[in-house]
Structure formats: C-alpha cells, structure tokens
Amino acid sequence: MYRKEVNQHSPLRILDQSIHGGLGKGNLGVVMARAGVGKTACLVQIGLDDLMRDRSVLHLSLEQTVEHVQSWYDALFDDLAAHNDLDDYEVVRAQIARQRVIHSFADHELWPERLEKTVEMFKKHLDFEPAAILVDGYDWAAHTVTENAAMIGAFKAYAKMLGAELWMTAQTHRGGTGVHPEQVPPPCDAYIGLIDVAVFLEPHGELVALRLLKDHGDARPHDTRLHLHPDTLRLADSDGQKPRPRMPPSAHTLLSGGAEGAEACFGACAERWGLMELNFSFEGRKPKRTRGLVRLTAQELAQGAVSQVYMEAHMHRRYPDTPLFQKTLQSIWHQVNTSQEVFSVGVILPDDTVKGGTGWAAELARVWHKPVYVYDQERRGWFCWDDKAWVAVEAPVIQARRFTGTGTRYLSDDGRAAIEALFERSFGPASAP
C-alpha cells in the first residue's frame, strides 16, 4: 500500500467527512480530553495526516522534550506503516522528517510574540513555513479569560496570515465534563467563539471515542464518533498479527488507588520511570500517593457499585458492608474500567480469586476479559489468567498504554522487587534512583 492509500485510513480523513470543509486556514481546532486519555497521540496523528499529504508541520510542545515528541512520531508512523503494509516506508519516512519541525519550551509558556519569533527563526534558518501549527500542553487556566482570549485570538490571526491551520490541546477535568459532554466543556467553553472545531476524547471500553462537539458555526453538531486504538489513536479495527508499537514511557498511564503497599510501589515506579499516574480516591480517604489524584464524586462512585449478592457469587466471600470499604471497591471499578491490562501483587487463593479487597480488580479484569497478571507472594512468581486457570509466566511486561497496578497493603520485599523488575523489563533502566 502506498502513502496516498494509507492516508485515506487516517482518522482525520474520516473526521473531515463530518467537518464542513475540514478545519481551514487560520481556524482553530481543539483536542480536549482528561489526563492520560490521548491528547498528544491525537495531535501527532493530526500531524502525520498533514505530513502524509505533503503539508509542512510545526509541532510545539509546552510539556515534553523534542526527543519525547519525536519518539511519538516514530512510534505512530511505524505503527501506521506496519498496520497498512506501507511499501515505500523509507522514502515516506525521510519525506515527512524533512517537512516537520518539532520545538519545545522548557518554561511551558507560549504567547503570540514567541510564536511569531519561533516561526520566523525556522523560516530564516531552515527556509521552513508551516501549513499546520500544533500546540500541545497550553494551559487554558493560567491567565484570565480576557487575557487568554486575546492571546488565542492573536494565535489565530497569525496562523491566518501564514495560511496555516492551528490545532491545540486542552486538558479537561471530570467535574466539568460529566460522563458524555454534548457541548464544549470547561476550560474551553469560555472561548467557544474562538474555537472553530472541537473534538473530545473519552475512554470507551477498551477503545477511545473521538467525538465532534463543535463544527464551525454549528455548536451542537450531529453526534460524530470515531472509535480509536487506545495506544496510537488510529482508527480501530482488527489488528491481526500486527506488532504493537513501542511507545515512550511517558505515553503510559498507571491507573491505581495510591494505597499503602503494592499500589504505592506501583506509583513510585511510575514516577521514577517517567510514566503518568492516576490514583482514584474519594472524600474521607487518605491515599499514600497523591500524584495524579482523582477524587471521585458520589455519582462517579455509584458507577462501580455492585450488589453484595453479585460480589459474593464472584469472590466466594463476604466483604465488609461499611461505607468506606464499599467506596473502596467502587473506586477499584474506575481503576480497571478503562484499563487495557491489570497487574496485581498478592496471593491467589485455591478458588482462583485473589486475596483481599484489591482482588476485586483481578476479578473485574477476568470478567471483562482483560489481560491480568498476579504476582503471588507466597509462590514467588507471576501468574496469568488464561480463561480457565492461572498459568505461571516467567517475565511479563507492560504492553498497554493504560494499565492498572494494584495489590496488597502487606507488600513483601520480594513483591516490591517483582514490581520494580516489571518496570525495568518494560521500560529499561530507570533514569533516576
């Protein structure tokens, strides 16, 4: 398959069929999502779509290094090429490298004059003029609405002068988006008049759904939803035997609860290896780790509620019926719901359940047919559920971009070593002790 054919399978080509005339020169498109859902991957897919159409791209990162962004482009292009059997791989790879410039700002700031000077610098020294400007990591809440509106308006005016499209990312928060937002949520709702196209990413089972929330003058467009691969944000379909792309560590997100013991160890390893971290908790609970803390509302907790009868049928035991313990079990539902695989440390019981409250995470993974691995501290080894029984595995690795890390509060030295070895196998030596 050649480049033109490959590009027809891009989510942006499909989305353009819904967007009236595409984004358009001088217009602003915004990719919105909560932390860890895939804003950077989506922006890179937008960049690849332009590059595969011979359009020059300036990618500005306000959060990550040039090397990090480069690794995203390499991983997603390799995945795209492998998935579609791209025939002219080396030629296309060289062409898109020549048409792309990546730049990062260590101070995480971008203002209109800085954007202009950056573009002028690359024009002068590289004879490079962008047809698309991608801005990842802009903080929509760093200034007043009036100040932000002035800057975003200036960004758009400059893009229009260049004849370039402008895409930006925006991080949303659970409290502002609700379950399925039907219109542009905070913090971008205050700038609805400046935003021409708005898309929202949300976990949808094991996939990510991309939804169109604004289409130029239509602030309530027809519900357009694309289902995307959770690692790469390309269109989801049958992967067959295609290899999974190797993503940079910072592309991965640990979903956990931040409790003392195994969860705290998973979190410490995530931070040490440079992964993102989301710890689900609730009012009245004090987690050991607060990095990436998500405080679930009563409504959100209720999503994970199950009856005692159902729980006993699956776990073959009765859990305390106290509000604190029930909320803990409900929060575990959120750790596993959008996860692609689950790792736990504890003890596998003779009835094939995992001991303790966090055994509910392993059970949910089994019920939902997600890959689940348990390090048994008594047998000192990893086990994987194969739909019939726990099977010993020697050295599992983290493959999914969103994974659950949980387990017992009573973490042994051997269990701690197993978690650390899991991260090292998956991501290589840690950059810091």
N, C-alpha and C positions, 0 to 999 in steps of 0.2 A: 504494500500500500504506500502511496506517495503522499507528500506533505498536504496537498490540497484535499485529498480524500480524508486524511487523518483529521484535518481541522474541521471538517463537516460534523465530526462527532464531539466537538467541544461543547461543554455546557453553555458557553456564551453564544455559540451559533444557534443553539436551540432556544435560549432565552431571547435572542434578538427577534425570533418569530413572534414573541409576545410583546416585546417593547416596540413601540411605534417608531420605526426608523433607527433602531439602535440608540446608543447614548447620544452621539452627536458632538461635534467640535464645540469646545467652550462650555459644555454641560458637565454637571457633577453627578456622579453615581456613588452611592454609599453602600458598603457591605457591612451589615450590622450582625452582631452575634455576642453571646456571652463568652467569657474567657474559656479558651481551650476547645471551642467548637470548630474552628477552621477558617478564621478571617484571613490569616496570612496565606494559607493554601489556596483559598478562593482568589485572592489578589494575584498570586503567582499564576493561577490558571488564566486569569484575565490577561496577564502579561504574555503568557505563552500563546494565547489566542491571537493577540496582536502581532507578535513576532512571527508566528506561522503564516501571517498574511502580509509579511514584508513591511510591517509598521514598526518604527523605532519606539523603544520604551525606556522611560526614565523611572526607575523604581527607587523611591526614597523611604528609608526605614528610620523611624524615630525611636525604636526599641531594640533592634538587633544589629549585629555587626554585618558588614558586607559579606564576610565568609558564611555567616548563617543564612543570609538570603540566597547567596549563590548555591549553597547546599540544597535549598528548597527547589530552585530552578533545575539543578542537576537531577535531583530525585524525581521530580514530577515529569521532566522531559524523558528521562529513562523509562519511567512507567508508561508514559504515553507511547513512546516508540515500541516498547516491548508488547504492550497490550494490543497495538494496532499493526504490528509487524511492519514497521516503517522501513522501506527499502533503502532510502538514501540517508541513513542515520547520520553518518559523519559529516556529510555535506550540510544537512539541515542544522546540526549542532553548531557547526562553525558559523553558519549564516546568522543564526539567532544570537550568538555571542557577540558578533560584530554590531548588531542592531540594538543591543541592550547596554544600558549603563546603570549600575547599582551604586547608591551612595547612602551613607548613614551619618547621623548626627549624634555625637556622644552625649550632648546635653539634652537630647529628646525634645528639642524645640524647633518649630518651623513657623516663620512669619513671611509675609509677602516679599519683602526685600531680600530675604535669604533665598527664597525660591528663585527669584529673578537672577540673583548673583550666581547661584548654582548652575542654572541653565546657561547663562552667559559664559561661565567658565568652561563648560563642556563644549559649547559652540566654538569658542575661541581656540581651545587646545585640541579638541578631537573632531572638530567640524561635525558636531552631533546636534541635531534638533529633534526633540521628541514629538511623536504623533500621539503618544499617550503618556500621562504622568500618573503614577501610582504612589499614594502616600499611605504608609502603614504605621499605625500607632499614634495618630494625632489625638491629643487629649481634648475632647469636646467640653470638658468641665473645668479646664484650667483657667478660663477667663470669664468675664461676664458675658451674658448673651449678646449685648451690644458690641463688645469687643470682638467676640468670636464671629458674629455676623459680618462685621467689617472685614475681618481677615479672610473668611471664606469667600466673601464676595470678591475680594481682590485676587484670590487664587483663581476664581472662575474667569475674571476679566483677563488675567494674564494668560490663562490657558486658551481663551478665545483668540487673543492676539497672536498666539503661536499656531493656532489652528489645531489644538490638541484636545483630546478628551481627558477628563480628570476623574480619577477614582480614589476614594478614601475609605478607610475602615473606621468603625466606631464600636466601642465596647458597650454593650447594654448590660442591664442587671435584672435579676429575676423579679424584683419588686416592681420594676417599671414595665416589663414586657408582658407579664401574665403567661398563660400556657401557650396560646396561639395568637399573637398580635395580628390584628387585621388592618392596622394603620401604623404609621411610623412612630415608634416608641421613643421615650427619653433615652439619651440626651438629645437626639436628633430632631425630635418633634418641634423644638423651638426654632428650627431652621428649615422648616418644611418648604418655605417659599424659595429657598436657595437650592434645594435638592431636586434634581430632575428625575433621577431613577433611584429607588431604594429597594434593596433586597435584604432579606433576613434569613439567617442560617439557624436551624434548630435541629437537635438530635431527633431522629425518627426511627425508633427501634435500633437496628444495627447500622442504619444509614444516616445521612444528614440531608434534611429537606431544605432546598433553597426556594424561598417564597418571594414573589414580587409584591411589594407593598405600596409603591408609587411608580407610575409610568407617566412621566412628563406632567401634563395638565391633569391627569386622572389620579387623584389622591387615593381613590378606592378602586384599583383595577380589578379585573377578573382574577380570581384565585389561580395563580400560576404556580405550580410546584414541581421542581425537579428533584429527583432522588439521586444523591451523590455518594460516591465511595467515601467512607469516613476518614481514610488516610490521605487520599490525594485530591478529593473534591472533584474528580472527573465523574462523568455520568456512570451510574451504577448499572452493571449488567453482569452476566456470567463471566467470572474470571477464568474459568477453566483451570489450566495448569500454569497460568502466568505467575512468575515470581512476584512476591510483594516488594515494593520499593523500600530501600533502606533510607529511613528518614533521620534527620539530625535529632539528637537527644531532646533539644528544646521544642521539637514538634510533638513530643509525647506529653500526655497529661495523666497523672496519677489521681484516681478517684478513691478517697478513703474517708475515715472518720476522725483521724487525728488523735485517737485514744492512746493511752499509755501502752507500751509493749510493742507488738508487731506493727500496728498502724503508725506509731511514732517513728519506728525504724524505717518503714517504707517511706515516710515523709522526709526523714533526714537524708535518705539515699537519693530521693528525687531532687532535693535541693542541692546535694553535693554533686550529682551528675548533670545538673542543669535542666531538669525537667520541670514542667508546670505541675502545680499541685492544687487540688480542690478537696477541702475537708468539709464534709457535710455535718452540721450540728444543728442545735436548736436552743431556744431560750431556756436557761436553767441548767444547761450542761456546760462544763468547763473542759474543753479538749486540751490535750497535752500540746498539740501543734495548732498554731493559728495562721500559718501561711496559707493563703488561698482559702480562707474560711468562708463558708457559705452557711448563713443562718436560715434554716428553713422555716417558713411560716406554718401556721396550723393547717391552712389549706393545702400547702405542699406536702406536709407530713401525711395528711389524710390520703394522698395518692398511694402511699405504701402500706396502707392499713389492710390487714387480713384477719379473718376470724380465728379464734383460738382453736376451733374445730379443724380448720384447714391447716393451721400450724402444727397441731398435734399429729395430724394424718401424715404430714411430710417429715417431721422431725422426730416422731415417736417419743416425744416427751413434752412436758408442760412447762412453759416459761412463766416467770412472774407476771402477774396481771397489774403491775404498778404502772402509773402513767409514764414514769421515767424510762422504764425498760421497754414499754410498748413504743414510745417515741424513738428509742434507740433502734429497735427493729425496723420501724418505718423509715428512719434515715438510711439504713442499710439498703433499702429498696432503691434509693437515689444513687447510691454508690455503684449499683450493679445495672440499673435500668439502661443507661446509655453507654455502658462499658462494652468493650469488644472481647475482653478476656479477663479472668479473675485469678489472682494468686493469693493464697491464704497460708498461714502458718498455724498449726495446732495439732490436733490428734484426730485421726479417723477412727470412728467407733465401729464395733462389729456389725452394726446395722447399716453401714455405709454413709451415715451422716457424720458431720464434723462437730466435735465437742464445742459447747459454749454458744453464746449469742451470735458471735460472728460466723458460726456455722450456717446461719441463715443466708449469708452471702454465697457460700458454696452451693447451697440448696437452690437458691434462685437461679444461679448460673446453670445448674443441671436442668431445672425446669424449663428455662429459656433456651437451652441447647447452646450455651456459650462455652468456649473452651475454659476449663477450670483446673487449676493445679494446686495441690495442697502439699506443703512440707510437713510431714509427720514428725514431731519432735521426739516421739518415743522410738520410732523405727529409723529415724535419722536419714530420711530420704524423701524425694519428691514423688508424688503420685498424680496421675491424670485420669479423669473420668472418661471412659470410652463408650458411654451409653449403657453399659452393662455392669461394669465393675471398675474399681480403682486399679490402675495399672502403673507399676513402677516405671519412672522415667529418670534418666541419669542427669541431664542438664538442660532443663527448659530455658527458653529465652523469651523476653518480652517482644512480641511482634506487633501488637496493635498500638495505635496511636493513643487510644483511650483505654486504660486498663485499671482494674480495681486491685488494691493492695490492702489486705486486712488480716485479722488473725487474733490470737490470744493476747491477753494482757500479761500473761506469765511467759514472756519470751526468754528462752534459754540462750546461752552463748552460742550453741550450735545453730539455733534458729536464726539468730542475728547474723551469723556468718553465712547462712544459706541465702538470706535476703541480699546481703552485700555481694555475694558471688553471683546472684541472679542479675544484678545491675551491671556488674563488670562484664559478664558474658554478653549481655545485651548491648551495652554502650561503650565498652572498652574501659581502660583505666580512668578513674576519676581525675578531674583536673585539679582538685584541691582536697586536702585531708578533711 
